[in-house]
Amino acid sequence: MKEMLKRIFLVAFVLLVLVAISGFFYMQKHPMEGQKTTGKHLNFSGKAAK
């Protein structure tokens, strides 16, 4: 029973992380309407991508 609960929590945590990462990349491509967009996207180093 204890092992099953550990596995359930682990799967839920992994799914939550995947949703957060995919949401981050979605917001990079589709910024919210209220924000001003410059048309440039930042990469992981913080520099604007072409």
PQR file with spaces between the fields and no chain letter, atoms N, CA, C, O and H, PARSE charges and radii, in Angstrom:
ATOM       1  N    MET     1       0.837   -1.204    0.000 -0.4000 1.5000
ATOM       2  CA   MET     1       0.000    0.000    0.000 -0.0000 2.0000
ATOM       3  C    MET     1       0.876    1.261    0.000  0.5500 1.7000
ATOM       4  O    MET     1       0.608    2.216   -0.728 -0.5500 1.4000
ATOM       5  N    LYS     2       1.935    1.244    0.836 -0.4000 1.5000
ATOM       6  CA   LYS     2       2.810    2.407    0.915 -0.0000 2.0000
ATOM       7  C    LYS     2       3.539    2.633   -0.412  0.5500 1.7000
ATOM       8  O    LYS     2       3.697    3.771   -0.854 -0.5500 1.4000
ATOM       9  H    LYS     2       2.153    0.468    1.428  0.4000 1.0000
ATOM      10  N    GLU     3       3.981    1.542   -1.044 -0.4000 1.5000
ATOM      11  CA   GLU     3       4.677    1.653   -2.335 -0.0000 2.0000
ATOM      12  C    GLU     3       3.739    2.198   -3.411  0.5500 1.7000
ATOM      13  O    GLU     3       4.154    2.977   -4.269 -0.5500 1.4000
ATOM      14  H    GLU     3       3.853    0.618   -0.685  0.4000 1.0000
ATOM      15  N    MET     4       2.476    1.785   -3.359 -0.4000 1.5000
ATOM      16  CA   MET     4       1.519    2.256   -4.357 -0.0000 2.0000
ATOM      17  C    MET     4       1.283    3.762   -4.204  0.5500 1.7000
ATOM      18  O    MET     4       1.192    4.479   -5.201 -0.5500 1.4000
ATOM      19  H    MET     4       2.139    1.152   -2.661  0.4000 1.0000
ATOM      20  N    LEU     5       1.183    4.240   -2.968 -0.4000 1.5000
ATOM      21  CA   LEU     5       1.009    5.680   -2.749 -0.0000 2.0000
ATOM      22  C    LEU     5       2.226    6.463   -3.218  0.5500 1.7000
ATOM      23  O    LEU     5       2.083    7.535   -3.806 -0.5500 1.4000
ATOM      24  H    LEU     5       1.257    3.658   -2.158  0.4000 1.0000
ATOM      25  N    LYS     6       3.414    5.943   -2.965 -0.4000 1.5000
ATOM      26  CA   LYS     6       4.632    6.604   -3.451 -0.0000 2.0000
ATOM      27  C    LYS     6       4.601    6.725   -4.970  0.5500 1.7000
ATOM      28  O    LYS     6       4.919    7.774   -5.530 -0.5500 1.4000
ATOM      29  H    LYS     6       3.530    5.072   -2.488  0.4000 1.0000
ATOM      30  N    ARG     7       4.212    5.632   -5.627 -0.4000 1.5000
ATOM      31  CA   ARG     7       4.172    5.629   -7.090 -0.0000 2.0000
ATOM      32  C    ARG     7       3.136    6.618   -7.622  0.5500 1.7000
ATOM      33  O    ARG     7       3.383    7.305   -8.613 -0.5500 1.4000
ATOM      34  H    ARG     7       3.954    4.780   -5.172  0.4000 1.0000
ATOM      35  N    ILE     8       1.980    6.689   -6.967 -0.4000 1.5000
ATOM      36  CA   ILE     8       0.934    7.622   -7.402 -0.0000 2.0000
ATOM      37  C    ILE     8       1.417    9.060   -7.264  0.5500 1.7000
ATOM      38  O    ILE     8       1.222    9.868   -8.172 -0.5500 1.4000
ATOM      39  H    ILE     8       1.780    6.131   -6.162  0.4000 1.0000
ATOM      40  N    PHE     9       2.052    9.388   -6.128 -0.4000 1.5000
ATOM      41  CA   PHE     9       2.558   10.746   -5.940 -0.0000 2.0000
ATOM      42  C    PHE     9       3.674   11.067   -6.933  0.5500 1.7000
ATOM      43  O    PHE     9       3.759   12.192   -7.426 -0.5500 1.4000
ATOM      44  H    PHE     9       2.210    8.731   -5.391  0.4000 1.0000
ATOM      45  N    LEU    10       4.518   10.101   -7.224 -0.4000 1.5000
ATOM      46  CA   LEU    10       5.599   10.322   -8.175 -0.0000 2.0000
ATOM      47  C    LEU    10       5.048   10.589   -9.578  0.5500 1.7000
ATOM      48  O    LEU    10       5.513   11.497  -10.267 -0.5500 1.4000
ATOM      49  H    LEU    10       4.449    9.187   -6.823  0.4000 1.0000
ATOM      50  N    VAL    11       4.073    9.807   -9.993 -0.4000 1.5000
ATOM      51  CA   VAL    11       3.470   10.011  -11.321 -0.0000 2.0000
ATOM      52  C    VAL    11       2.772   11.362  -11.386  0.5500 1.7000
ATOM      53  O    VAL    11       2.886   12.065  -12.391 -0.5500 1.4000
ATOM      54  H    VAL    11       3.696    9.069   -9.433  0.4000 1.0000
ATOM      55  N    ALA    12       2.048   11.740  -10.329 -0.4000 1.5000
ATOM      56  CA   ALA    12       1.375   13.038  -10.311 -0.0000 2.0000
ATOM      57  C    ALA    12       2.393   14.180  -10.378  0.5500 1.7000
ATOM      58  O    ALA    12       2.162   15.172  -11.069 -0.5500 1.4000
ATOM      59  H    ALA    12       1.956   11.169   -9.513  0.4000 1.0000
ATOM      60  N    PHE    13       3.506   14.046   -9.672 -0.4000 1.5000
ATOM      61  CA   PHE    13       4.536   15.090   -9.687 -0.0000 2.0000
ATOM      62  C    PHE    13       5.167   15.220  -11.067  0.5500 1.7000
ATOM      63  O    PHE    13       5.386   16.329  -11.554 -0.5500 1.4000
ATOM      64  H    PHE    13       3.694   13.240   -9.111  0.4000 1.0000
ATOM      65  N    VAL    14       5.459   14.076  -11.699 -0.4000 1.5000
ATOM      66  CA   VAL    14       6.056   14.111  -13.044 -0.0000 2.0000
ATOM      67  C    VAL    14       5.084   14.747  -14.033  0.5500 1.7000
ATOM      68  O    VAL    14       5.496   15.542  -14.877 -0.5500 1.4000
ATOM      69  H    VAL    14       5.281   13.175  -11.303  0.4000 1.0000
ATOM      70  N    LEU    15       3.810   14.409  -13.939 -0.4000 1.5000
ATOM      71  CA   LEU    15       2.820   15.012  -14.839 -0.0000 2.0000
ATOM      72  C    LEU    15       2.719   16.520  -14.606  0.5500 1.7000
ATOM      73  O    LEU    15       2.592   17.286  -15.562 -0.5500 1.4000
ATOM      74  H    LEU    15       3.475   13.762  -13.253  0.4000 1.0000
ATOM      75  N    LEU    16       2.775   16.943  -13.367 -0.4000 1.5000
ATOM      76  CA   LEU    16       2.717   18.369  -13.055 -0.0000 2.0000
ATOM      77  C    LEU    16       3.913   19.107  -13.648  0.5500 1.7000
ATOM      78  O    LEU    16       3.762   20.202  -14.189 -0.5500 1.4000
ATOM      79  H    LEU    16       2.879   16.321  -12.591  0.4000 1.0000
ATOM      80  N    VAL    17       5.092   18.515  -13.550 -0.4000 1.5000
ATOM      81  CA   VAL    17       6.295   19.133  -14.121 -0.0000 2.0000
ATOM      82  C    VAL    17       6.176   19.220  -15.637  0.5500 1.7000
ATOM      83  O    VAL    17       6.526   20.241  -16.229 -0.5500 1.4000
ATOM      84  H    VAL    17       5.215   17.625  -13.110  0.4000 1.0000
ATOM      85  N    LEU    18       5.684   18.157  -16.270 -0.4000 1.5000
ATOM      86  CA   LEU    18       5.533   18.176  -17.724 -0.0000 2.0000
ATOM      87  C    LEU    18       4.523   19.232  -18.160  0.5500 1.7000
ATOM      88  O    LEU    18       4.736   19.909  -19.166 -0.5500 1.4000
ATOM      89  H    LEU    18       5.399   17.327  -15.790  0.4000 1.0000
ATOM      90  N    VAL    19       3.434   19.381  -17.423 -0.4000 1.5000
ATOM      91  CA   VAL    19       2.447   20.404  -17.760 -0.0000 2.0000
ATOM      92  C    VAL    19       3.049   21.797  -17.609  0.5500 1.7000
ATOM      93  O    VAL    19       2.795   22.677  -18.431 -0.5500 1.4000
ATOM      94  H    VAL    19       3.261   18.831  -16.606  0.4000 1.0000
ATOM      95  N    ALA    20       3.846   22.000  -16.559 -0.4000 1.5000
ATOM      96  CA   ALA    20       4.471   23.309  -16.353 -0.0000 2.0000
ATOM      97  C    ALA    20       5.452   23.635  -17.479  0.5500 1.7000
ATOM      98  O    ALA    20       5.485   24.765  -17.966 -0.5500 1.4000
ATOM      99  H    ALA    20       4.053   21.285  -15.891  0.4000 1.0000
ATOM     100  N    ILE    21       6.249   22.650  -17.893 -0.4000 1.5000
ATOM     101  CA   ILE    21       7.221   22.888  -18.963 -0.0000 2.0000
ATOM     102  C    ILE    21       6.512   23.153  -20.279  0.5500 1.7000
ATOM     103  O    ILE    21       6.886   24.074  -21.005 -0.5500 1.4000
ATOM     104  H    ILE    21       6.222   21.732  -17.497  0.4000 1.0000
ATOM     105  N    SER    22       5.489   22.359  -20.599 -0.4000 1.5000
ATOM     106  CA   SER    22       4.785   22.571  -21.858 -0.0000 2.0000
ATOM     107  C    SER    22       4.042   23.911  -21.838  0.5500 1.7000
ATOM     108  O    SER    22       3.954   24.584  -22.865 -0.5500 1.4000
ATOM     109  H    SER    22       5.185   21.611  -20.009  0.4000 1.0000
ATOM     110  N    GLY    23       3.512   24.297  -20.681 -0.4000 1.5000
ATOM     111  CA   GLY    23       2.855   25.602  -20.575 -0.0000 2.0000
ATOM     112  C    GLY    23       3.841   26.742  -20.773  0.5500 1.7000
ATOM     113  O    GLY    23       3.502   27.755  -21.383 -0.5500 1.4000
ATOM     114  H    GLY    23       3.584   23.750  -19.847  0.4000 1.0000
ATOM     115  N    PHE    24       5.055   26.586  -20.263 -0.4000 1.5000
ATOM     116  CA   PHE    24       6.081   27.610  -20.439 -0.0000 2.0000
ATOM     117  C    PHE    24       6.394   27.808  -21.920  0.5500 1.7000
ATOM     118  O    PHE    24       6.456   28.938  -22.405 -0.5500 1.4000
ATOM     119  H    PHE    24       5.330   25.762  -19.766  0.4000 1.0000
ATOM     120  N    PHE    25       6.592   26.682  -22.643 -0.4000 1.5000
ATOM     121  CA   PHE    25       6.909   26.812  -24.056 -0.0000 2.0000
ATOM     122  C    PHE    25       5.714   27.316  -24.862  0.5500 1.7000
ATOM     123  O    PHE    25       5.895   28.020  -25.855 -0.5500 1.4000
ATOM     124  H    PHE    25       6.542   25.764  -22.249  0.4000 1.0000
ATOM     125  N    TYR    26       4.497   26.967  -24.447 -0.4000 1.5000
ATOM     126  CA   TYR    26       3.305   27.497  -25.123 -0.0000 2.0000
ATOM     127  C    TYR    26       3.230   29.005  -24.943  0.5500 1.7000
ATOM     128  O    TYR    26       2.909   29.725  -25.889 -0.5500 1.4000
ATOM     129  H    TYR    26       4.350   26.395  -23.640  0.4000 1.0000
ATOM     130  N    MET    27       3.522   29.493  -23.745 -0.4000 1.5000
ATOM     131  CA   MET    27       3.452   30.935  -23.515 -0.0000 2.0000
ATOM     132  C    MET    27       4.576   31.679  -24.231  0.5500 1.7000
ATOM     133  O    MET    27       4.439   32.868  -24.519 -0.5500 1.4000
ATOM     134  H    MET    27       3.783   28.909  -22.977  0.4000 1.0000
ATOM     135  N    GLN    28       5.684   31.000  -24.521 -0.4000 1.5000
ATOM     136  CA   GLN    28       6.736   31.640  -25.313 -0.0000 2.0000
ATOM     137  C    GLN    28       6.246   31.890  -26.731  0.5500 1.7000
ATOM     138  O    GLN    28       6.558   32.923  -27.324 -0.5500 1.4000
ATOM     139  H    GLN    28       5.795   30.034  -24.287  0.4000 1.0000
ATOM     140  N    LYS    29       5.476   30.945  -27.281 -0.4000 1.5000
ATOM     141  CA   LYS    29       4.989   31.105  -28.653 -0.0000 2.0000
ATOM     142  C    LYS    29       3.723   31.946  -28.715  0.5500 1.7000
ATOM     143  O    LYS    29       3.492   32.641  -29.704 -0.5500 1.4000
ATOM     144  H    LYS    29       5.222   30.107  -26.799  0.4000 1.0000
ATOM     145  N    HIS    30       2.896   31.893  -27.668 -0.4000 1.5000
ATOM     146  CA   HIS    30       1.608   32.596  -27.663 -0.0000 2.0000
ATOM     147  C    HIS    30       1.503   33.441  -26.400  0.5500 1.7000
ATOM     148  O    HIS    30       0.865   33.031  -25.431 -0.5500 1.4000
ATOM     149  H    HIS    30       3.084   31.328  -26.864  0.4000 1.0000
ATOM     150  N    PRO    31       2.125   34.621  -26.403 -0.5600 1.5000
ATOM     151  CA   PRO    31       2.058   35.466  -25.210  0.2800 2.0000
ATOM     152  C    PRO    31       0.624   35.931  -24.948  0.5500 1.7000
ATOM     153  O    PRO    31      -0.214   35.914  -25.849 -0.5500 1.4000
ATOM     154  N    MET    32       0.353   36.339  -23.727 -0.4000 1.5000
ATOM     155  CA   MET    32      -0.997   36.785  -23.381 -0.0000 2.0000
ATOM     156  C    MET    32      -1.323   38.071  -24.127  0.5500 1.7000
ATOM     157  O    MET    32      -0.440   38.855  -24.474 -0.5500 1.4000
ATOM     158  H    MET    32       1.034   36.353  -22.994  0.4000 1.0000
ATOM     159  N    GLU    33      -2.631   38.264  -24.365 -0.4000 1.5000
ATOM     160  CA   GLU    33      -3.077   39.399  -25.185 -0.0000 2.0000
ATOM     161  C    GLU    33      -2.726   40.742  -24.559  0.5500 1.7000
ATOM     162  O    GLU    33      -2.402   41.686  -25.281 -0.5500 1.4000
ATOM     163  H    GLU    33      -3.348   37.626  -24.083  0.4000 1.0000
ATOM     164  N    GLY    34      -2.782   40.852  -23.239 -0.4000 1.5000
ATOM     165  CA   GLY    34      -2.579   42.132  -22.589 -0.0000 2.0000
ATOM     166  C    GLY    34      -1.135   42.605  -22.609  0.5500 1.7000
ATOM     167  O    GLY    34      -0.871   43.792  -22.420 -0.5500 1.4000
ATOM     168  H    GLY    34      -3.046   40.086  -22.653  0.4000 1.0000
ATOM     169  N    GLN    35      -0.217   41.713  -22.829 -0.4000 1.5000
ATOM     170  CA   GLN    35       1.193   42.095  -22.795 -0.0000 2.0000
ATOM     171  C    GLN    35       1.635   42.602  -24.160  0.5500 1.7000
ATOM     172  O    GLN    35       1.122   42.178  -25.195 -0.5500 1.4000
ATOM     173  H    GLN    35      -0.431   40.749  -22.983  0.4000 1.0000
ATOM     174  N    LYS    36       2.599   43.522  -24.138 -0.4000 1.5000
ATOM     175  CA   LYS    36       3.172   43.997  -25.399 -0.0000 2.0000
ATOM     176  C    LYS    36       4.184   42.981  -25.892  0.5500 1.7000
ATOM     177  O    LYS    36       5.027   42.504  -25.133 -0.5500 1.4000
ATOM     178  H    LYS    36       3.016   43.866  -23.297  0.4000 1.0000
ATOM     179  N    THR    37       4.091   42.660  -27.162 -0.4000 1.5000
ATOM     180  CA   THR    37       5.047   41.703  -27.719 -0.0000 2.0000
ATOM     181  C    THR    37       6.027   42.443  -28.615  0.5500 1.7000
ATOM     182  O    THR    37       5.645   43.347  -29.357 -0.5500 1.4000
ATOM     183  H    THR    37       3.406   43.048  -27.778  0.4000 1.0000
ATOM     184  N    THR    38       7.273   42.056  -28.539 -0.4000 1.5000
ATOM     185  CA   THR    38       8.291   42.685  -29.372 -0.0000 2.0000
ATOM     186  C    THR    38       8.552   41.849  -30.614  0.5500 1.7000
ATOM     187  O    THR    38       9.256   42.278  -31.528 -0.5500 1.4000
ATOM     188  H    THR    38       7.583   41.321  -27.936  0.4000 1.0000
ATOM     189  N    GLY    39       7.976   40.647  -30.639 -0.4000 1.5000
ATOM     190  CA   GLY    39       8.220   39.764  -31.763 -0.0000 2.0000
ATOM     191  C    GLY    39       9.483   38.953  -31.604  0.5500 1.7000
ATOM     192  O    GLY    39       9.833   38.165  -32.483 -0.5500 1.4000
ATOM     193  H    GLY    39       7.404   40.299  -29.897  0.4000 1.0000
ATOM     194  N    LYS    40      10.174   39.134  -30.492 -0.4000 1.5000
ATOM     195  CA   LYS    40      11.399   38.376  -30.236 -0.0000 2.0000
ATOM     196  C    LYS    40      11.166   37.439  -29.067  0.5500 1.7000
ATOM     197  O    LYS    40      10.458   37.774  -28.117 -0.5500 1.4000
ATOM     198  H    LYS    40       9.891   39.774  -29.777  0.4000 1.0000
ATOM     199  N    HIS    41      11.761   36.280  -29.143 -0.4000 1.5000
ATOM     200  CA   HIS    41      11.647   35.307  -28.061 -0.0000 2.0000
ATOM     201  C    HIS    41      13.021   35.128  -27.431  0.5500 1.7000
ATOM     202  O    HIS    41      14.042   35.151  -28.119 -0.5500 1.4000
ATOM     203  H    HIS    41      12.336   36.008  -29.915  0.4000 1.0000
ATOM     204  N    LEU    42      13.031   34.951  -26.125 -0.4000 1.5000
ATOM     205  CA   LEU    42      14.302   34.768  -25.436 -0.0000 2.0000
ATOM     206  C    LEU    42      14.628   33.284  -25.343  0.5500 1.7000
ATOM     207  O    LEU    42      13.759   32.449  -25.095 -0.5500 1.4000
ATOM     208  H    LEU    42      12.201   34.932  -25.566  0.4000 1.0000
ATOM     209  N    ASN    43      15.892   32.987  -25.546 -0.4000 1.5000
ATOM     210  CA   ASN    43      16.313   31.606  -25.338 -0.0000 2.0000
ATOM     211  C    ASN    43      16.815   31.456  -23.918  0.5500 1.7000
ATOM     212  O    ASN    43      16.701   32.393  -23.128 -0.5500 1.4000
ATOM     213  H    ASN    43      16.598   33.666  -25.747  0.4000 1.0000
ATOM     214  N    PHE    44      17.377   30.289  -23.565 -0.4000 1.5000
ATOM     215  CA   PHE    44      17.725   30.022  -22.187 -0.0000 2.0000
ATOM     216  C    PHE    44      18.842   30.931  -21.673  0.5500 1.7000
ATOM     217  O    PHE    44      18.941   31.139  -20.464 -0.5500 1.4000
ATOM     218  H    PHE    44      17.471   29.528  -24.207  0.4000 1.0000
ATOM     219  N    SER    45      19.679   31.474  -22.546 -0.4000 1.5000
ATOM     220  CA   SER    45      20.751   32.347  -22.098 -0.0000 2.0000
ATOM     221  C    SER    45      20.249   33.773  -21.861  0.5500 1.7000
ATOM     222  O    SER    45      20.985   34.609  -21.339 -0.5500 1.4000
ATOM     223  H    SER    45      19.598   31.305  -23.528  0.4000 1.0000
ATOM     224  N    GLY    46      18.993   34.056  -22.245 -0.4000 1.5000
ATOM     225  CA   GLY    46      18.427   35.383  -22.023 -0.0000 2.0000
ATOM     226  C    GLY    46      18.609   36.319  -23.193  0.5500 1.7000
ATOM     227  O    GLY    46      18.139   37.456  -23.161 -0.5500 1.4000
ATOM     228  H    GLY    46      18.395   33.377  -22.670  0.4000 1.0000
ATOM     229  N    LYS    47      19.292   35.848  -24.237 -0.4000 1.5000
ATOM     230  CA   LYS    47      19.484   36.697  -25.407 -0.0000 2.0000
ATOM     231  C    LYS    47      18.311   36.513  -26.375  0.5500 1.7000
ATOM     232  O    LYS    47      17.718   35.437  -26.443 -0.5500 1.4000
ATOM     233  H    LYS    47      19.674   34.924  -24.263  0.4000 1.0000
ATOM     234  N    ALA    48      17.990   37.552  -27.107 -0.4000 1.5000
ATOM     235  CA   ALA    48      16.861   37.478  -28.036 -0.0000 2.0000
ATOM     236  C    ALA    48      17.212   36.569  -29.212  0.5500 1.7000
ATOM     237  O    ALA    48      18.291   36.670  -29.795 -0.5500 1.4000
ATOM     238  H    ALA    48      18.472   38.426  -27.052  0.4000 1.0000
ATOM     239  N    ALA    49      16.295   35.697  -29.541 -0.4000 1.5000
ATOM     240  CA   ALA    49      16.497   34.807  -30.680 -0.0000 2.0000
ATOM     241  C    ALA    49      16.085   35.514  -31.958  0.5500 1.7000
ATOM     242  O    ALA    49      15.249   36.417  -31.940 -0.5500 1.4000
ATOM     243  H    ALA    49      15.418   35.615  -29.067  0.4000 1.0000
ATOM     244  N    LYS    50      16.675   35.097  -33.060 -0.4000 1.5000
ATOM     245  CA   LYS    50      16.349   35.732  -34.338 -0.0000 2.0000
ATOM     246  C    LYS    50      15.054   35.188  -34.896  0.5500 1.7000
ATOM     247  O    LYS    50      14.620   35.606  -35.969 -0.5500 1.4000
ATOM     248  H    LYS    50      17.354   34.363  -33.074  0.4000 1.0000
